Amino acid sequence: MTDSLAITDTSKPVARPRPAVDRWCRDHDLDDAAAAALFGCSKQMVNRMRRPFDDPDRKRPGQALLTRIVRATHGAVRPEDFSPPVEAILRGMAA
C-alpha cells in the first residue's frame, strides 16, 4: 500500500492510502499504459486500480485480472492488497 497526500486545510496534509499495485508500478517506473500491457487490461483499469482507497472511482480487479497481476509481479502484489487497511476503514477513508 502506498500513500498520496491530500491537503484538507493549510495546516496539515492527510495521507490517502493506496493499493500496493500503485507502489509496485512506481518502483518499476511503469505508467498506466505500460502496466496495462503487462497485466493484460486497459490503462483506464490500471488507473482506477491505483487510486486511493477512499476514491469512489477506484476499482478492484476481477479474478482473472488479479491472477495476471500476481503472476506479473511475482507475488509482490497480492489479492489482499486491493482491500483497504483496517485503520482506513475505521477512519471512514475507504470507499
Biopython code that builds the backbone (N, CA, C, O; Angstrom):
import numpy as np
from Bio.PDB.StructureBuilder import StructureBuilder

atoms = [
    (1, "MET", "N", (0.838, -1.158, 0.000)),
    (1, "MET", "CA", (0.000, 0.000, 0.000)),
    (1, "MET", "C", (0.894, 1.234, 0.000)),
    (1, "MET", "O", (1.936, 1.258, 0.654)),
    (2, "THR", "N", (0.482, 2.242, -0.728)),
    (2, "THR", "CA", (1.216, 3.493, -0.752)),
    (2, "THR", "C", (0.270, 4.607, -0.370)),
    (2, "THR", "O", (-0.945, 4.415, -0.322)),
    (3, "ASP", "N", (0.822, 5.758, -0.100)),
    (3, "ASP", "CA", (0.011, 6.899, 0.292)),
    (3, "ASP", "C", (0.246, 8.050, -0.666)),
    (3, "ASP", "O", (1.331, 8.192, -1.231)),
    (4, "SER", "N", (-0.773, 8.864, -0.844)),
    (4, "SER", "CA", (-0.614, 10.147, -1.502)),
    (4, "SER", "C", (-1.151, 11.160, -0.505)),
    (4, "SER", "O", (-1.887, 10.808, 0.416)),
    (5, "LEU", "N", (-0.785, 12.396, -0.690)),
    (5, "LEU", "CA", (-1.201, 13.412, 0.267)),
    (5, "LEU", "C", (-2.305, 14.263, -0.316)),
    (5, "LEU", "O", (-2.266, 14.650, -1.483)),
    (6, "ALA", "N", (-3.272, 14.543, 0.498)),
    (6, "ALA", "CA", (-4.336, 15.474, 0.148)),
    (6, "ALA", "C", (-4.333, 16.541, 1.229)),
    (6, "ALA", "O", (-4.274, 16.224, 2.417)),
    (7, "ILE", "N", (-4.397, 17.788, 0.829)),
    (7, "ILE", "CA", (-4.385, 18.865, 1.805)),
    (7, "ILE", "C", (-5.818, 19.315, 2.019)),
    (7, "ILE", "O", (-6.459, 19.842, 1.110)),
    (8, "THR", "N", (-6.316, 19.103, 3.235)),
    (8, "THR", "CA", (-7.686, 19.472, 3.560)),
    (8, "THR", "C", (-7.760, 20.891, 4.111)),
    (8, "THR", "O", (-8.806, 21.534, 4.023)),
    (9, "ASP", "N", (-6.690, 21.372, 4.664)),
    (9, "ASP", "CA", (-6.578, 22.758, 5.077)),
    (9, "ASP", "C", (-5.102, 23.105, 4.978)),
    (9, "ASP", "O", (-4.296, 22.267, 4.574)),
    (10, "THR", "N", (-4.742, 24.309, 5.335)),
    (10, "THR", "CA", (-3.356, 24.740, 5.171)),
    (10, "THR", "C", (-2.440, 24.241, 6.276)),
    (10, "THR", "O", (-1.226, 24.429, 6.186)),
    (11, "SER", "N", (-2.981, 23.606, 7.328)),
    (11, "SER", "CA", (-2.142, 23.221, 8.451)),
    (11, "SER", "C", (-1.503, 21.850, 8.317)),
    (11, "SER", "O", (-0.326, 21.704, 8.647)),
    (12, "LYS", "N", (-2.225, 20.837, 7.848)),
    (12, "LYS", "CA", (-1.611, 19.520, 7.801)),
    (12, "LYS", "C", (-2.194, 18.670, 6.665)),
    (12, "LYS", "O", (-3.409, 18.612, 6.478)),
    (13, "PRO", "N", (-1.315, 18.020, 5.919)),
    (13, "PRO", "CA", (-1.791, 17.135, 4.858)),
    (13, "PRO", "C", (-2.290, 15.816, 5.441)),
    (13, "PRO", "O", (-1.857, 15.399, 6.515)),
    (14, "VAL", "N", (-3.190, 15.173, 4.732)),
    (14, "VAL", "CA", (-3.757, 13.899, 5.160)),
    (14, "VAL", "C", (-3.284, 12.815, 4.188)),
    (14, "VAL", "O", (-3.422, 12.959, 2.973)),
    (15, "ALA", "N", (-2.732, 11.742, 4.729)),
    (15, "ALA", "CA", (-2.284, 10.630, 3.888)),
    (15, "ALA", "C", (-3.499, 9.888, 3.355)),
    (15, "ALA", "O", (-4.444, 9.615, 4.094)),
    (16, "ARG", "N", (-3.468, 9.561, 2.062)),
    (16, "ARG", "CA", (-4.551, 8.793, 1.429)),
    (16, "ARG", "C", (-3.966, 7.460, 0.980)),
    (16, "ARG", "O", (-3.324, 7.398, -0.068)),
    (17, "PRO", "N", (-4.171, 6.404, 1.741)),
    (17, "PRO", "CA", (-3.596, 5.098, 1.398)),
    (17, "PRO", "C", (-4.054, 4.619, 0.020)),
    (17, "PRO", "O", (-5.196, 4.824, -0.392)),
    (18, "ARG", "N", (-3.114, 3.973, -0.673)),
    (18, "ARG", "CA", (-3.375, 3.413, -1.999)),
    (18, "ARG", "C", (-3.033, 1.929, -2.008)),
    (18, "ARG", "O", (-2.275, 1.456, -1.161)),
    (19, "PRO", "N", (-3.594, 1.191, -2.972)),
    (19, "PRO", "CA", (-3.251, -0.225, -3.098)),
    (19, "PRO", "C", (-1.775, -0.428, -3.439)),
    (19, "PRO", "O", (-1.136, 0.454, -4.012)),
    (20, "ALA", "N", (-1.246, -1.584, -3.085)),
    (20, "ALA", "CA", (0.170, -1.888, -3.314)),
    (20, "ALA", "C", (0.546, -1.868, -4.794)),
    (20, "ALA", "O", (1.707, -1.638, -5.131)),
    (21, "VAL", "N", (-0.419, -2.105, -5.676)),
    (21, "VAL", "CA", (-0.111, -2.079, -7.105)),
    (21, "VAL", "C", (0.397, -0.698, -7.527)),
    (21, "VAL", "O", (1.194, -0.595, -8.460)),
    (22, "ASP", "N", (-0.049, 0.353, -6.858)),
    (22, "ASP", "CA", (0.435, 1.698, -7.170)),
    (22, "ASP", "C", (1.930, 1.815, -6.861)),
    (22, "ASP", "O", (2.695, 2.297, -7.697)),
    (23, "ARG", "N", (2.349, 1.383, -5.679)),
    (23, "ARG", "CA", (3.769, 1.451, -5.298)),
    (23, "ARG", "C", (4.599, 0.552, -6.212)),
    (23, "ARG", "O", (5.697, 0.934, -6.615)),
    (24, "TRP", "N", (4.096, -0.628, -6.543)),
    (24, "TRP", "CA", (4.833, -1.550, -7.408)),
    (24, "TRP", "C", (5.066, -0.910, -8.778)),
    (24, "TRP", "O", (6.167, -0.989, -9.321)),
    (25, "CYS", "N", (4.050, -0.289, -9.324)),
    (25, "CYS", "CA", (4.205, 0.386, -10.623)),
    (25, "CYS", "C", (5.212, 1.530, -10.528)),
    (25, "CYS", "O", (6.044, 1.701, -11.418)),
    (26, "ARG", "N", (5.138, 2.307, -9.459)),
    (26, "ARG", "CA", (6.097, 3.409, -9.285)),
    (26, "ARG", "C", (7.521, 2.876, -9.151)),
    (26, "ARG", "O", (8.450, 3.413, -9.756)),
    (27, "ASP", "N", (7.690, 1.824, -8.362)),
    (27, "ASP", "CA", (9.024, 1.247, -8.153)),
    (27, "ASP", "C", (9.619, 0.686, -9.439)),
    (27, "ASP", "O", (10.839, 0.630, -9.590)),
    (28, "HIS", "N", (8.759, 0.272, -10.363)),
    (28, "HIS", "CA", (9.223, -0.299, -11.631)),
    (28, "HIS", "C", (9.098, 0.681, -12.793)),
    (28, "HIS", "O", (9.198, 0.292, -13.956)),
    (29, "ASP", "N", (8.878, 1.959, -12.468)),
    (29, "ASP", "CA", (8.775, 3.031, -13.467)),
    (29, "ASP", "C", (7.772, 2.713, -14.572)),
    (29, "ASP", "O", (8.038, 2.934, -15.754)),
    (30, "LEU", "N", (6.620, 2.194, -14.170)),
    (30, "LEU", "CA", (5.576, 1.860, -15.129)),
    (30, "LEU", "C", (4.439, 2.877, -15.044)),
    (30, "LEU", "O", (3.871, 3.108, -13.977)),
    (31, "ASP", "N", (4.120, 3.478, -16.191)),
    (31, "ASP", "CA", (2.928, 4.317, -16.216)),
    (31, "ASP", "C", (1.723, 3.409, -16.435)),
    (31, "ASP", "O", (1.871, 2.193, -16.551)),
    (32, "ASP", "N", (0.540, 3.994, -16.491)),
    (32, "ASP", "CA", (-0.668, 3.181, -16.610)),
    (32, "ASP", "C", (-0.672, 2.342, -17.892)),
    (32, "ASP", "O", (-1.102, 1.188, -17.873)),
    (33, "ALA", "N", (-0.199, 2.908, -18.994)),
    (33, "ALA", "CA", (-0.197, 2.178, -20.270)),
    (33, "ALA", "C", (0.753, 0.980, -20.229)),
    (33, "ALA", "O", (0.412, -0.103, -20.706)),
    (34, "ALA", "N", (1.935, 1.172, -19.663)),
    (34, "ALA", "CA", (2.907, 0.078, -19.574)),
    (34, "ALA", "C", (2.409, -1.019, -18.637)),
    (34, "ALA", "O", (2.557, -2.205, -18.932)),
    (35, "ALA", "N", (1.823, -0.626, -17.515)),
    (35, "ALA", "CA", (1.275, -1.615, -16.578)),
    (35, "ALA", "C", (0.107, -2.360, -17.227)),
    (35, "ALA", "O", (-0.045, -3.567, -17.034)),
    (36, "ALA", "N", (-0.708, -1.652, -17.987)),
    (36, "ALA", "CA", (-1.841, -2.283, -18.677)),
    (36, "ALA", "C", (-1.354, -3.345, -19.660)),
    (36, "ALA", "O", (-1.936, -4.426, -19.743)),
    (37, "ALA", "N", (-0.300, -3.047, -20.398)),
    (37, "ALA", "CA", (0.258, -4.021, -21.339)),
    (37, "ALA", "C", (0.781, -5.247, -20.586)),
    (37, "ALA", "O", (0.615, -6.378, -21.043)),
    (38, "LEU", "N", (1.404, -5.023, -19.450)),
    (38, "LEU", "CA", (1.953, -6.124, -18.655)),
    (38, "LEU", "C", (0.846, -6.976, -18.024)),
    (38, "LEU", "O", (0.942, -8.203, -17.991)),
    (39, "PHE", "N", (-0.199, -6.318, -17.528)),
    (39, "PHE", "CA", (-1.272, -7.026, -16.835)),
    (39, "PHE", "C", (-2.353, -7.555, -17.772)),
    (39, "PHE", "O", (-3.161, -8.395, -17.374)),
    (40, "GLY", "N", (-2.376, -7.070, -19.011)),
    (40, "GLY", "CA", (-3.399, -7.515, -19.956)),
    (40, "GLY", "C", (-4.757, -6.888, -19.722)),
    (40, "GLY", "O", (-5.781, -7.571, -19.744)),
    (41, "CYS", "N", (-4.761, -5.575, -19.496)),
    (41, "CYS", "CA", (-6.023, -4.853, -19.287)),
    (41, "CYS", "C", (-5.880, -3.454, -19.887)),
    (41, "CYS", "O", (-4.857, -3.146, -20.497)),
    (42, "SER", "N", (-6.874, -2.627, -19.723)),
    (42, "SER", "CA", (-6.813, -1.264, -20.259)),
    (42, "SER", "C", (-6.048, -0.344, -19.303)),
    (42, "SER", "O", (-5.948, -0.614, -18.106)),
    (43, "LYS", "N", (-5.518, 0.734, -19.851)),
    (43, "LYS", "CA", (-4.819, 1.693, -18.987)),
    (43, "LYS", "C", (-5.802, 2.392, -18.055)),
    (43, "LYS", "O", (-5.419, 2.833, -16.971)),
    (44, "GLN", "N", (-7.063, 2.496, -18.463)),
    (44, "GLN", "CA", (-8.083, 3.085, -17.587)),
    (44, "GLN", "C", (-8.306, 2.200, -16.358)),
    (44, "GLN", "O", (-8.502, 2.700, -15.251)),
    (45, "MET", "N", (-8.274, 0.886, -16.564)),
    (45, "MET", "CA", (-8.434, -0.028, -15.423)),
    (45, "MET", "C", (-7.253, 0.092, -14.468)),
    (45, "MET", "O", (-7.435, 0.102, -13.251)),
    (46, "VAL", "N", (-6.055, 0.182, -15.010)),
    (46, "VAL", "CA", (-4.880, 0.353, -14.145)),
    (46, "VAL", "C", (-5.009, 1.652, -13.357)),
    (46, "VAL", "O", (-4.740, 1.684, -12.156)),
    (47, "ASN", "N", (-5.416, 2.711, -14.027)),
    (47, "ASN", "CA", (-5.581, 3.996, -13.351)),
    (47, "ASN", "C", (-6.576, 3.872, -12.209)),
    (47, "ASN", "O", (-6.339, 4.412, -11.128)),
    (48, "ARG", "N", (-7.669, 3.183, -12.420)),
    (48, "ARG", "CA", (-8.687, 3.032, -11.377)),
    (48, "ARG", "C", (-8.227, 2.123, -10.243)),
    (48, "ARG", "O", (-8.587, 2.347, -9.087)),
    (49, "MET", "N", (-7.440, 1.106, -10.560)),
    (49, "MET", "CA", (-6.928, 0.224, -9.502)),
    (49, "MET", "C", (-5.910, 0.939, -8.620)),
    (49, "MET", "O", (-5.780, 0.614, -7.440)),
    (50, "ARG", "N", (-5.187, 1.912, -9.181)),
    (50, "ARG", "CA", (-4.127, 2.606, -8.445)),
    (50, "ARG", "C", (-4.633, 3.751, -7.577)),
    (50, "ARG", "O", (-3.865, 4.306, -6.792)),
    (51, "ARG", "N", (-5.878, 4.109, -7.697)),
    (51, "ARG", "CA", (-6.427, 5.260, -6.962)),
    (51, "ARG", "C", (-6.484, 4.989, -5.460)),
    (51, "ARG", "O", (-6.506, 3.833, -5.038)),
    (52, "PRO", "N", (-6.509, 6.060, -4.648)),
    (52, "PRO", "CA", (-6.601, 5.886, -3.190)),
    (52, "PRO", "C", (-7.851, 5.091, -2.809)),
    (52, "PRO", "O", (-8.853, 5.096, -3.525)),
    (53, "PHE", "N", (-7.767, 4.418, -1.680)),
    (53, "PHE", "CA", (-8.877, 3.589, -1.218)),
    (53, "PHE", "C", (-10.166, 4.388, -1.022)),
    (53, "PHE", "O", (-11.256, 3.829, -1.148)),
    (54, "ASP", "N", (-10.063, 5.684, -0.717)),
    (54, "ASP", "CA", (-11.272, 6.479, -0.483)),
    (54, "ASP", "C", (-11.839, 7.085, -1.755)),
    (54, "ASP", "O", (-12.832, 7.810, -1.690)),
    (55, "ASP", "N", (-11.247, 6.815, -2.900)),
    (55, "ASP", "CA", (-11.734, 7.351, -4.175)),
    (55, "ASP", "C", (-12.932, 6.510, -4.636)),
    (55, "ASP", "O", (-12.795, 5.301, -4.823)),
    (56, "PRO", "N", (-14.091, 7.127, -4.820)),
    (56, "PRO", "CA", (-15.270, 6.355, -5.229)),
    (56, "PRO", "C", (-15.143, 5.729, -6.618)),
    (56, "PRO", "O", (-15.904, 4.818, -6.944)),
    (57, "ASP", "N", (-14.202, 6.193, -7.443)),
    (57, "ASP", "CA", (-13.996, 5.630, -8.780)),
    (57, "ASP", "C", (-12.966, 4.507, -8.803)),
    (57, "ASP", "O", (-12.672, 3.953, -9.863)),
    (58, "ARG", "N", (-12.416, 4.169, -7.634)),
    (58, "ARG", "CA", (-11.431, 3.080, -7.564)),
    (58, "ARG", "C", (-12.109, 1.758, -7.897)),
    (58, "ARG", "O", (-13.257, 1.524, -7.520)),
    (59, "LYS", "N", (-11.387, 0.901, -8.604)),
    (59, "LYS", "CA", (-11.913, -0.416, -8.976)),
    (59, "LYS", "C", (-11.001, -1.512, -8.439)),
    (59, "LYS", "O", (-9.790, -1.328, -8.319)),
    (60, "ARG", "N", (-11.601, -2.651, -8.118)),
    (60, "ARG", "CA", (-10.847, -3.850, -7.762)),
    (60, "ARG", "C", (-10.808, -4.738, -8.993)),
    (60, "ARG", "O", (-11.784, -4.809, -9.738)),
    (61, "PRO", "N", (-9.702, -5.407, -9.210)),
    (61, "PRO", "CA", (-9.637, -6.303, -10.373)),
    (61, "PRO", "C", (-10.493, -7.554, -10.157)),
    (61, "PRO", "O", (-10.673, -8.018, -9.031)),
    (62, "GLY", "N", (-11.009, -8.080, -11.256)),
    (62, "GLY", "CA", (-11.715, -9.353, -11.198)),
    (62, "GLY", "C", (-10.712, -10.486, -11.011)),
    (62, "GLY", "O", (-9.502, -10.260, -11.008)),
    (63, "GLN", "N", (-11.218, -11.692, -10.858)),
    (63, "GLN", "CA", (-10.352, -12.838, -10.554)),
    (63, "GLN", "C", (-9.305, -13.089, -11.632)),
    (63, "GLN", "O", (-8.143, -13.332, -11.308)),
    (64, "ALA", "N", (-9.686, -13.036, -12.903)),
    (64, "ALA", "CA", (-8.732, -13.316, -13.987)),
    (64, "ALA", "C", (-7.624, -12.261, -14.015)),
    (64, "ALA", "O", (-6.445, -12.593, -14.138)),
    (65, "LEU", "N", (-8.008, -11.000, -13.899)),
    (65, "LEU", "CA", (-7.005, -9.925, -13.904)),
    (65, "LEU", "C", (-6.138, -10.021, -12.654)),
    (65, "LEU", "O", (-4.924, -9.835, -12.729)),
    (66, "LEU", "N", (-6.734, -10.301, -11.533)),
    (66, "LEU", "CA", (-5.978, -10.437, -10.289)),
    (66, "LEU", "C", (-4.921, -11.529, -10.411)),
    (66, "LEU", "O", (-3.794, -11.359, -9.945)),
    (67, "THR", "N", (-5.271, -12.625, -11.023)),
    (67, "THR", "CA", (-4.308, -13.710, -11.227)),
    (67, "THR", "C", (-3.152, -13.242, -12.104)),
    (67, "THR", "O", (-1.996, -13.561, -11.825)),
    (68, "ARG", "N", (-3.450, -12.495, -13.152)),
    (68, "ARG", "CA", (-2.387, -11.982, -14.039)),
    (68, "ARG", "C", (-1.480, -10.992, -13.302)),
    (68, "ARG", "O", (-0.267, -10.986, -13.512)),
    (69, "ILE", "N", (-2.066, -10.159, -12.442)),
    (69, "ILE", "CA", (-1.272, -9.183, -11.685)),
    (69, "ILE", "C", (-0.331, -9.900, -10.722)),
    (69, "ILE", "O", (0.850, -9.561, -10.644)),
    (70, "VAL", "N", (-0.835, -10.876, -9.999)),
    (70, "VAL", "CA", (0.001, -11.626, -9.041)),
    (70, "VAL", "C", (1.153, -12.292, -9.790)),
    (70, "VAL", "O", (2.294, -12.256, -9.329)),
    (71, "ARG", "N", (0.865, -12.895, -10.935)),
    (71, "ARG", "CA", (1.923, -13.545, -11.711)),
    (71, "ARG", "C", (2.922, -12.526, -12.259)),
    (71, "ARG", "O", (4.130, -12.751, -12.190)),
    (72, "ALA", "N", (2.434, -11.416, -12.799)),
    (72, "ALA", "CA", (3.321, -10.408, -13.396)),
    (72, "ALA", "C", (4.230, -9.760, -12.353)),
    (72, "ALA", "O", (5.360, -9.380, -12.661)),
    (73, "THR", "N", (3.737, -9.634, -11.120)),
    (73, "THR", "CA", (4.525, -9.005, -10.050)),
    (73, "THR", "C", (5.281, -10.033, -9.228)),
    (73, "THR", "O", (5.922, -9.687, -8.236)),
    (74, "HIS", "N", (5.213, -11.295, -9.632)),
    (74, "HIS", "CA", (5.877, -12.395, -8.913)),
    (74, "HIS", "C", (5.454, -12.426, -7.443)),
    (74, "HIS", "O", (6.261, -12.701, -6.554)),
    (75, "GLY", "N", (4.178, -12.140, -7.211)),
    (75, "GLY", "CA", (3.633, -12.196, -5.855)),
    (75, "GLY", "C", (3.845, -10.962, -5.013)),
    (75, "GLY", "O", (3.426, -10.926, -3.856)),
    (76, "ALA", "N", (4.487, -9.946, -5.567)),
    (76, "ALA", "CA", (4.694, -8.714, -4.788)),
    (76, "ALA", "C", (3.369, -8.000, -4.530)),
    (76, "ALA", "O", (3.204, -7.347, -3.500)),
    (77, "VAL", "N", (2.433, -8.123, -5.456)),
    (77, "VAL", "CA", (1.082, -7.595, -5.271)),
    (77, "VAL", "C", (0.169, -8.801, -5.125)),
    (77, "VAL", "O", (0.141, -9.683, -5.983)),
    (78, "ARG", "N", (-0.571, -8.828, -4.032)),
    (78, "ARG", "CA", (-1.399, -9.992, -3.686)),
    (78, "ARG", "C", (-2.870, -9.582, -3.613)),
    (78, "ARG", "O", (-3.170, -8.391, -3.527)),
    (79, "PRO", "N", (-3.778, -10.533, -3.646)),
    (79, "PRO", "CA", (-5.212, -10.204, -3.615)),
    (79, "PRO", "C", (-5.610, -9.298, -2.443)),
    (79, "PRO", "O", (-6.399, -8.369, -2.618)),
    (80, "GLU", "N", (-5.073, -9.564, -1.266)),
    (80, "GLU", "CA", (-5.455, -8.756, -0.101)),
    (80, "GLU", "C", (-4.973, -7.309, -0.190)),
    (80, "GLU", "O", (-5.464, -6.454, 0.546)),
    (81, "ASP", "N", (-4.027, -7.024, -1.071)),
    (81, "ASP", "CA", (-3.521, -5.656, -1.231)),
    (81, "ASP", "C", (-4.551, -4.722, -1.854)),
    (81, "ASP", "O", (-4.374, -3.504, -1.833)),
    (82, "PHE", "N", (-5.621, -5.279, -2.406)),
    (82, "PHE", "CA", (-6.653, -4.445, -3.010)),
    (82, "PHE", "C", (-7.761, -4.095, -2.022)),
    (82, "PHE", "O", (-8.715, -3.407, -2.383)),
    (83, "SER", "N", (-7.646, -4.559, -0.785)),
    (83, "SER", "CA", (-8.587, -4.195, 0.273)),
    (83, "SER", "C", (-7.957, -3.099, 1.116)),
    (83, "SER", "O", (-6.757, -3.138, 1.385)),
    (84, "PRO", "N", (-8.750, -2.127, 1.534)),
    (84, "PRO", "CA", (-8.189, -1.049, 2.344)),
    (84, "PRO", "C", (-7.726, -1.550, 3.702)),
    (84, "PRO", "O", (-8.268, -2.525, 4.221)),
    (85, "PRO", "N", (-6.727, -0.890, 4.283)),
    (85, "PRO", "CA", (-6.291, -1.280, 5.629)),
    (85, "PRO", "C", (-7.403, -1.012, 6.641)),
    (85, "PRO", "O", (-8.220, -0.111, 6.455)),
    (86, "VAL", "N", (-7.425, -1.790, 7.693)),
    (86, "VAL", "CA", (-8.464, -1.665, 8.712)),
    (86, "VAL", "C", (-8.519, -0.236, 9.260)),
    (86, "VAL", "O", (-9.604, 0.294, 9.500)),
    (87, "GLU", "N", (-7.362, 0.384, 9.456)),
    (87, "GLU", "CA", (-7.333, 1.757, 10.003)),
    (87, "GLU", "C", (-8.095, 2.724, 9.095)),
    (87, "GLU", "O", (-8.811, 3.601, 9.579)),
    (88, "ALA", "N", (-7.940, 2.561, 7.777)),
    (88, "ALA", "CA", (-8.632, 3.441, 6.831)),
    (88, "ALA", "C", (-10.140, 3.207, 6.884)),
    (88, "ALA", "O", (-10.924, 4.150, 6.777)),
    (89, "ILE", "N", (-10.538, 1.962, 7.048)),
    (89, "ILE", "CA", (-11.964, 1.651, 7.147)),
    (89, "ILE", "C", (-12.548, 2.316, 8.401)),
    (89, "ILE", "O", (-13.608, 2.940, 8.347)),
    (90, "LEU", "N", (-11.846, 2.175, 9.517)),
    (90, "LEU", "CA", (-12.344, 2.734, 10.781)),
    (90, "LEU", "C", (-12.385, 4.246, 10.769)),
    (90, "LEU", "O", (-13.230, 4.845, 11.433)),
    (91, "ARG", "N", (-11.481, 4.881, 10.022)),
    (91, "ARG", "CA", (-11.483, 6.352, 9.925)),
    (91, "ARG", "C", (-12.445, 6.851, 8.850)),
    (91, "ARG", "O", (-12.583, 8.058, 8.654)),
    (92, "GLY", "N", (-13.114, 5.925, 8.150)),
    (92, "GLY", "CA", (-14.035, 6.322, 7.090)),
    (92, "GLY", "C", (-13.330, 6.754, 5.820)),
    (92, "GLY", "O", (-13.895, 7.503, 5.023)),
    (93, "MET", "N", (-12.081, 6.283, 5.616)),
    (93, "MET", "CA", (-11.312, 6.701, 4.448)),
    (93, "MET", "C", (-11.257, 5.591, 3.394)),
    (93, "MET", "O", (-10.289, 5.507, 2.638)),
    (94, "ALA", "N", (-12.261, 4.762, 3.339)),
    (94, "ALA", "CA", (-12.295, 3.690, 2.337)),
    (94, "ALA", "C", (-13.644, 3.711, 1.650)),
    (94, "ALA", "O", (-14.691, 3.745, 2.295)),
    (95, "ALA", "N", (-13.597, 3.691, 0.323)),
    (95, "ALA", "CA", (-14.850, 3.736, -0.450)),
    (95, "ALA", "C", (-15.413, 2.344, -0.608)),
    (95, "ALA", "O", (-16.462, 2.169, -1.227)),
]
sb = StructureBuilder()
sb.init_structure("model")
sb.init_model(0)
sb.init_chain("A")
sb.init_seg("    ")
for serial, (resi, resn, name, xyz) in enumerate(atoms, 1):
    if name == "N":
        sb.init_residue(resn, " ", resi, " ")
    sb.init_atom(name, np.array(xyz, "f"), 0.0, 1.0, " ", f" {name:<3s}", serial, name[0])
structure = sb.get_structure()
